């Protein structure tokens, strides 16, 4: 499962190999895969996949615009990126459940930078509750952010990209869109919807010069994930990975960078699993 996080932290990068204390390899250096491209990343505040994606896109040469519903954490993320890369990125508060704010985000990016090359739609909301105990409000809260919010962001980005005749959308799905996990019916249904949305949008967008793909992480752990998943459940999920560990958020971000780059020019309508699952 992938969720967004809280305070900003960054990991070191290394052009060489090696293993970090987490058992993960060291991060590779950037190779200019997104040089000069304008990339918007939603839910980019905190320690989750969104911030890791914004940082990796910047390392690959992109001009990044970041967004989040949490204004203080968004400002902290922008400050951190400014320290790392020598220029504070445009940071636009946006609640993806509000259409006017979604429109404002992408319009602000184009007003600032003249175009939109890549939209990474990362905003999502999780939680753990069995279906028989789930309220309508819990169902609506998760699906409104995770599925309908992704639809709003994809729609807004496509409208701009169609006018340009180019662009890439990368949505954040989850392996729970494919497999069952107790307590996750609302989140899994929403993420399966993101997968279907991605495929249908790709079929519509190809003739406009726009590609739409998604990543499907299995377990990308950051310090605040146990706000929605208990420690014993996280340990069980780690044991289900061939690696015996969760992915680092930057490992998911690397796949997002690939899908955003010209290295994936033939790919559209694909959902790429980022996992090391046991068969």
C-alpha positions, 0 to 999 in steps of 0.5 A: 500500500502507498500513502502520503506522509508528514514531515520532510526527510531526504535520503542521500544519493550515490552514483555508485552501488552499495547498500543502505542501513535499510537493506536497500541499494543506494540511490543512483545519481540523476541522468537528465531523463527529464531535463527541462520538462515541467512536472506537477506532483500532487501530494508532494509534502511529507515523507511519502512517494510524492516528495520522493518523486518531486526530488527525483524529478528535480535530480533528473533535470525537471522544473517541478511544481508541487502541490498538497492539501496541507499548506504548512507541510507543502511550504516545508517541502518547497523549502527543502527542495529549494535547499537541495536544488538551488531554487524554491519550486512553485508550491500550490495548495490544492485539495483534489476533492475541490474542482476549482483548486485542481483547475487552479493548480494546473493553470498556475503551473502553465502561467508560471512555466508556459506549459505542462509536460508531466502530471504525477497524480499521487494524492490518495487516502488510506485506512484500515477497517473491515467492510462490515464495520465501514461507514458510508462516510469512510468509503466516500472519504477514501474513494473521493480522494483516491479515485475521484481526485485522480480523475479530476487531476487527470482530466485537468492535465489532459485538457492542457496537454491536448492543446499542446499536443504532447504530455505524460500523465502518471497515476499512482495506483497500488497492488491492492487494485489486483490482490485482496487484503483484509480491511482495505476494500475501500482503498483497493476498490479506489486503486482498481478504479485508478487502474481502469481510469488510466487505461481508458484515458490512455485510449482516448489520449494517444491520438492527441500525443499524450501518454497515460500510465500508472505505477502500482507499488506494493509496500513503500514504507515511510515513518508515518505509514503506521498511522493507517497500518499497524506495525504487526501488519507492516511486518507481515507485508514485508515478509511477503516481499522477496526482498524481505523489506519494503521499497524505499519511496525513491525506488517507486519514484524511479519508476515514475521518472521512467514512465514520465521520460522519453525512455517509455515512449511506446508505453501507454495504458500500462500499470507497472507493478513496483514490487518484489512479491512472492508468487 
